[in-house]
Amino acid sequence: MEAILNFIQQTGFYMIANGNWKVLIMILISFVLLYLAIVKKFEPLLLLPIAFGMLVTNLPGAEMYHEILFAGGHINWELFGGAPVTAEFLAELSALGVSEAVLGTVSVGQTISVGLLDVLYLGVKLGIYPCLIFMGVGAMTDFGPLIANPKSLLLGAAAQLGIFMTYVGCSVSGLFTSAQAASIGIIGGADGPTAIFVTSRLAPELLGPIAVAAYSYMALVPVIQPPIMRLLTTEEERKIVMKPLRQVTKTEKIVFPVMVTVFVALLVPSAGPLIACLMLGNLAKESGVVDRMQKTMQNELMNIVTIFLGLSVGATATANTFLNLQTIAIMCMGVVAFGCGSAGGLLLAKFMNLFLKEKINPLIGSAGVSAVPMAARVSQVEGQKANPSNFLLMHAMGPNVAGVIGSAIAAGVLMALFG
């Protein structure tokens, strides 16, 4: 009989009934995200593994992820090595502001059995997965439209307005520290790997809600952007037809990633890992001499890392860290970040038209957020609604890929200021 009772007490059902009801809310949220990924096809490649990671990390007793191993903003390697939890260690974490809910998951003298998601999360914490994904993105990206129209770089930079506006809003709210506000602001770059890269360094305790917000709103770009585009432009502006872009030479495409890597790494060293990986992938694509390597970056490597990244990021969305006022604020500020970013690029295009003989269709400015190529497609769709003979896709790809570079630079600036 004692053995049976012992077995029952070790089941997840018993743990839920014994006061751990918050996990049921998180499991329900994971079901909603799975629905959005599978049925609505909202960024399914990452939202599906994130949702599944959220599901398994909130199953009581599964012990796949332990927040205490990463508490305090760094990796507690001694616990990975099997060392017991000490009173001094818990006191040190408490002084660093680690919540009582997280500290309460362990007791003095306990040793941690490292779980699968603990190991996978090391790739996020050490900054490996976001950089490898940037390598795959670079291998799939054509920087030709940006090289052909360098003014696109300004539009991509202006679209980073959402990052800094959101940072200011979060800072003055009093709910977040400067580092946390910077991590939330990076959602405005519409670049999931960059958001994860910055948050894992500045505010790892917010990684779950920030990642969910970033990828959810990236999927909603076709919903968020059009009302802003129509509000800030006239019909005549949306009808502007732009001349075809010039042909970019192969030499230009090869030199570009090398020069950008050198310039950005010297200007903002903190952004070096992201930019270097992005441009390495692009150089592999444009050089034409490493086809096998390029295909691996685009396919096998990208797919494997995406699975690991999604699962481990989803694992951080535990009931202890997700169910609070901060999470609601993050979801709200994410919309502000996307809206301000879209408006920033669009308004700069309108301003530039005051001085240009060949006018820019302002719609391409909203593509400066780095949701590639979704934001560029939205510009194309809105442009054709105003003028069916208008083709803005390639013009919009210039600010779109510039936004990828811009968000990485913005991330480097924020990490330099608050890291």
Sequence and secondary structure as in RCSB ss.txt:
>XXXX:A:sequence
MEAILNFIQQTGFYMIANGNWKVLIMILISFVLLYLAIVKKFEPLLLLPIAFGMLVTNLPGAEMYHEILFAGGHI
NWELFGGAPVTAEFLAELSALGVSEAVLGTVSVGQTISVGLLDVLYLGVKLGIYPCLIFMGVGAMTDFGPLIANP
KSLLLGAAAQLGIFMTYVGCSVSGLFTSAQAASIGIIGGADGPTAIFVTSRLAPELLGPIAVAAYSYMALVPVIQ
PPIMRLLTTEEERKIVMKPLRQVTKTEKIVFPVMVTVFVALLVPSAGPLIACLMLGNLAKESGVVDRMQKTMQNE
LMNIVTIFLGLSVGATATANTFLNLQTIAIMCMGVVAFGCGSAGGLLLAKFMNLFLKEKINPLIGSAGVSAVPMA
ARVSQVEGQKANPSNFLLMHAMGPNVAGVIGSAIAAGVLMALFG
>XXXX:A:secstr
 HHHHHHHHTSHHHHHHTT THHHHHHHHHHHHHHHHHTS SSHHHHHHHHHHHHHHTSTT     GGGGGGGS 
 HHHHTT    HHHHHHHHHTT  HHHHTTS TT      HHHHHHHHHHTTHHHHHHHHHHHHH   HHHHH T
HHHHHHHHTTHHHHHHHHHHHHHSSS HHHHHHHHGGGG  HHHHHHHHHHH GGGHHHHHHHHHHHHHTHHHHH
HHHHHHHS HHHHT          HHHHHHHHHHHHHHHHHH GGGHHHHHHHHHHHHHHHH S HHHHHHIIII
IHHHHHHHHHHHHHHT  HHHHSSHHHHHHHHHHHHHHHHHHHHHHHHHHHHTTT SS   GGGGGGGS  TTHH
HHHHHHHHHHH TT   HHHHHHHHHHHHHHHHHHHHHHHHHH 
